[in-house]
Amino acid sequence: MRYLFPMTLFLILFLVSLLNAADPPSKSYEDLGFDTVKVLEYKKALREQGDKDLRFPPRTGNALIVKMDQYQTQIDSAITVVEDTRASRAKLQDQDLIVVINGKSLRSPDEGDQLLEQITYKDTLELRVIRRTENRWERVTVTLEPLSEQTYYRFKINSEHFRDDDFSGCEFWFHRNSEPRFSQGNFRLYVKQRHNAPPPHLYLEMSLFLPDAPHQKDTTKINGFIIKTDRAEYRVAIEDHVENRKQEYKKQLTEANKLVQSAEKQVKAASDKKEADPVGYSKALNALRSAKSKYQDLQTAETEFLHNVKQKAEQRNQETKKNVKGFYLSLSEDDRKMLDELMDCMNRLEAAPESTLQYLERGRLVRSQVAFSRMLQGWELYDLPLKKSQRKMIEEIISSEKATFWFETVPDKTFEITPAQKKQLKEMLKVFDIEEGRLGD
């Protein structure tokens, strides 16, 4: 018992020193789920900040210190947890000392990282670590089992649940390293799947804060984003498919009406010569009947289209009302208060207070309504299913040495799509393909 107090004190001092030491160089192994710091570099950092060189267990001069991301839970800030990774599932712990990798003792400070760099998700990784447990050092074996391709890429995403535009439940898959939706220069892919309604759909999302952007002037189109790769330039904008279809019918009916008028003139001209040329008169009548029939068919198609649009809108409204009622009743009093405040601001076309928006964003309550309020603040947002024709664009972005995007009315404010964002795009495409998702038309 006489050695218990000194050993306990040593372990406490070791822990405190690790927490307070200036950050030494580290190596990240994202696919494994941890970073490493060389014991040699850690001791050097301690000496540089004037701390006494700390004693480590014997024969650990070449070891690697494990660093794992930890964060406070939203439910209770006093609870600290680690991310769900391959390492955390294998019970590797923050501040473990790695001394053996796949049976090889580390014989130089660089050997550990050299061995870890060779490990892929398909490989078994067995680590012998030295771990502090209460008042003693303990040797522990930790095994990271190989992963299937599907499981490996599933580790790349976080699954979150939100309410969709009609307040129905949806599951969203975001890359775990992607920036929040409303962060300057946000450019990402995500997957959305309605509850009990497969398959998943892939979405492209871009957002820029441009409070001084010129207001929409051209009413025939909606302002959008321009994306430039090494090989091409693309325009991406929200499309009003119903309005586009209406305009198409209007154009077709105008052309069909011109044909009717032209055919009527032909009949009138042929009627003066029908006795001399009955065949020509008959052809003119047939042409008129055909032109009128085409015009009537277009009118019928337009009427049916508008009826279907109205019917679907009424059906969506009924479903939305039903979903809203159930959703609202399930909320806490604080949630209802914040939601009421948001809706009041929306009705006045005013942006809600920042505290309200952040509260609703943290609670993942109403995604679309928060987005509308953010746009009133000056955010420009594109968030729609990725079309089949747009996949080539994403692949070009990934392979381009430089890819940029900007809002088309503010061409002087360009944003480069970063290497990290390109990597996330590539991995989200892979997740989507493995899950056999569906692209938009």
TABEL-V597011 format. One record per pair of residues at least 4 apart in sequence whose ideal C-beta (glycine too) atoms are under 6 Angstrom apart, sorted by sequence separation. I is the first residue (numbers start at 1). J is the second residue. If there is no record, write none. Layout:
i j
I J
I J
//
This chain:
i j
3 7
17 21
56 60
107 111
110 114
119 123
147 151
163 167
164 168
174 178
179 183
273 277
274 278
316 320
320 324
323 327
324 328
331 335
352 356
366 370
375 379
386 390
396 400
417 421
29 34
37 42
46 51
72 77
87 92
100 105
106 111
133 138
147 152
228 233
331 336
345 350
352 357
360 365
374 379
406 411
432 437
73 79
82 88
106 112
119 125
164 170
360 366
375 381
397 403
28 35
130 137
131 138
179 186
193 200
216 223
227 234
274 281
345 352
406 413
72 80
162 170
406 414
26 35
27 36
130 139
131 140
191 200
192 201
226 235
361 370
43 53
70 80
161 171
162 172
178 188
270 280
342 352
360 370
404 414
405 415
26 37
129 140
191 202
192 203
224 235
225 236
270 281
70 82
159 171
160 172
224 236
404 416
24 37
128 141
129 142
189 202
190 203
224 237
357 370
68 82
69 83
101 115
159 173
270 284
342 356
403 417
127 142
222 237
341 356
25 41
157 173
158 174
174 190
222 238
357 373
24 41
126 143
188 205
267 284
24 42
158 176
172 190
173 191
266 284
267 285
338 356
125 144
187 206
206 225
172 192
397 417
24 45
39 60
186 207
267 288
338 359
352 373
124 146
170 192
171 193
338 360
351 373
22 45
42 65
123 146
21 45
39 63
102 126
122 146
170 194
263 287
398 422
21 46
182 207
184 209
263 288
351 376
68 94
121 147
169 195
351 377
22 49
342 369
380 407
398 425
36 64
37 65
100 128
263 291
398 426
98 127
99 128
66 96
98 129
121 152
260 291
394 425
34 66
35 67
97 129
259 291
260 292
96 129
97 130
34 68
63 97
64 98
63 98
96 131
260 295
63 99
17 54
60 97
256 294
256 295
256 298
62 106
253 298
62 108
252 298
62 109
64 112
92 142
388 439
33 85
90 142
33 86
34 87
249 302
386 439
387 440
32 86
33 87
90 144
32 87
33 88
385 440
86 144
242 309
40 109
38 109
57 130
18 95
57 137
27 113
29 116
31 121
11 132
8 135
7 135
4 135
236 382
166 316
166 319
167 320
166 320
168 323
167 323
166 323
167 324
225 382
234 393
167 327
231 396
211 378
229 396
229 397
209 378
209 379
210 380
230 400
229 400
230 401
207 379
208 380
207 381
229 403
206 382
228 404
205 383
227 405
225 405
226 406
203 385
204 386
225 407
226 408
201 385
202 386
224 408
223 408
223 409
182 374
214 409
213 409
182 379
210 407
213 410
208 407
210 410
162 364
163 366
165 368
160 364
162 367
185 415
187 417
202 432
187 421
200 435
202 437
189 425
200 437
201 438
199 437
189 428
199 438
191 432
178 424
175 424
175 428
156 427
157 431
153 430
153 431
153 434
150 434
//
